[in-house]
Amino acid sequence: MKLLWRCALTILAVASPVAAWGADIQVLTAGAYKPVITILQADFERQTGHRLIVQNDTAGALQRRIGCGEAFDVVVATPAVLEHLAAAGKVSGNPIRLARVAIHQISEILAVPGATLVGPIPAEIQNYTLYAGSVSASAANPGAARALLDALAGAGARAVLQSRGMEAP
């Protein structure tokens, strides 16, 4: 009963009105990927007329929220979470790999005022966190959702990834 109540509260908390222009794209992001989307958001909205509504949480929390029925159009999380969501019928198509980060995420080091990044951990001992994106199986506008993923995977996102301590997969 507690899980159902928590799910109901989550769904009510994210309800939003429909936009009068373009599509509203509900984006759920995990971990350190949110700054990448927020940096690219204004250009994407200007170029497409679609509006991004971005929420961030841990990968596990996103998996739980989506499992509880939360509506979304695009989810960016780890490939393992996306595989689980695909098996549950929550996402469609193959996930698109978007980024990878260092054993201790460089993106988190760069976000600390006064911290100095000496360099990445050597590739031989590196353990990367991968981020990938998928479109919801019930996306309100799957074309707009796919356009967002294409933009996030495109050449224009590479400089933003690098500035946030990430690299293309």
N, C-alpha and C positions, 0 to 999 in steps of 0.2 A: 504494500500500500504506500509506503514512503517513497519508493521509486516512482510510482505513478504520479504522486503529488508533486515530486521534484520535477518530473517531466512536464506536467501541466504548467507549473510556474515558469519553467524555461520557455515553453512555447508562447505563453502570454507575454512574457517580458520582451520578446523580439518582434512582436507584431508591429507592422508599419503601414502607413497609408500608401496607396498607389500613386505613382508620379504622373504628372500631366504631360511629360515629355519623355521620349525614349523609354527604355526599360529600366526598372530598378533591378539591380543585380545584387542579391544577397550573397556576400562573400564571407566564408568562415575560414580563418587562418590559424595555423598552429605555430607556436614558438616565435622564433626570431624573424619570420617572414613578413610579419605585418608592416614594418617600416618600408619594405620594398614596395608593397602595394600602395601605401599611402603616398610615397614619393611619385609613383607613376599615375596615381588616381586622376589628378587634374588634367593631364594630357589625354588620358583615355576618355574621360568624360567629354572634354572639348571636341575630340576627334570623332566620337561615335554618337554623342547625344544621350548615352546611357549614364545612369547614376549608380555609383557603387555604394553599398551599405556594408561596411567592413566591421567584423567582430573578431576578436582574437581570444584564444584560450589554449590550454594544453591539448596535445594530440588526443590523450585519453578522454578528456572532458568533451572534446568535439565529437569523438566517436560515440560517447554516451548521449550527448544532446541529439545527434542525428538519429541514433537508435531509438530515442524517445519520440521521434517524429518532427523535430524542428525543421521548418522549411528553409531551404537554401538553394542557391543556383550553382555556386562554385565552392569547392572545398580545397584548401591547400594544407597538406599534412604529410606525414611520412608515408612511404610506399606501403608499409605494413598496415597502417590504418586504412588506406585506400583499398587494399586488397580485401580487408574485412568488410568494408562498406560495399564493395562490389559483390561479394558473396552474399550479402544481405539484400541485394537489389536496390541499394540506396544511391549508387552512382552508375553511370553508363559509359561505355567506351573505355579505351585504354587511358590510364593516367599519363599526363605529360610531365616529364621531369623538368623541374624549374631551377633548382639550385642545390648546392652542397656547401657545408660549413666544416671548420676545423674541429679536432678532438675536444678542445674547449672552444666554444664558438667565438670566433674572432669578432663577429657582430656584437656579442655581448661585451667584449673588451673595449671596442671602439665607442660604445655607448657610455662608458664611465668617464666623467670629466677628470682630466689630469692623468689618466692611464696612458701608458706608452706601449704600443705593440712592437715588440722586438722583431717578430717574424712568426711564420707558421711553424707548427711541429713538423719535423721531417716526414716526407711521404711514406717512408718505410714503416713508421709506427702510427701513422694517422688513422683515425677512425671517424669517418665522415657521417654527418647527419644529412640525409637527403630530404628534399622537399619536392613534392609533385602535386599536380592539381588535377581534379576531375570535375565533370559536370554532373549535377544532380540528375537522377533518373526521372525526376518530376519537376525539372526546371521550368519556370513560367515562360522563359524565353531562351531555349537552348542555343539559338544562334548567337545571341548577345553574350551568353556565358562562354561559348566557344571562342568568340572574338576576344574576350578578356584573357583566356588562357593562351591564345596565340600571341597576344601582346606581351604577356608575362614571359613567354618562352622566346620572344623575338630578340633581335640584335639590340634594339633600343633599351632593353632591360639590363643588358650586360654591365654597363657602366654603373647603374644603380646597385646591382648586386655587389660589384667590387667596392663601391663606396660604403656598403653596409657590412663588409667583411665576408662576403660570400663569393662563390664562383659558379659559372655555368656547370651543369652536371657532366 
